[in-house]
């Protein structure tokens, strides 16, 4: 699974979007075996979160969130008054990583599309 520290969302849709990071905490047993919690938890940025049409916003998981290092993470886009959209891709959060996943969401509130534009 690829490592990540940053998410960026570009809103090309006719709606207001918000970045939500879903995560599952890492667990290690006495023998060193790694597993992840079964349920996804959600993290929302503090303060103003709206991403208007043709705008973009980035999240630095190390600076902006309280998600534990080593957690399994994915982007979930909340669409105001519409259908929210989770990303298919999942990553391992590493506070020392330099990688960023850039996503684009487009369409309308009830018919929107989320795609990975780049991972670098």
Secondary structure, DSSP 8 states (H G I E B T S, - for coil): --EESEEEEEEEESS-EEEEEEEE-EEE-TT--EEE-SS-EEEE-SS---B-TTEEEEEEHHHH----TT-EEEEEEEETTS--EE-S--EEE-TT---EEEEEEEE-SSSEEEEEEEE-
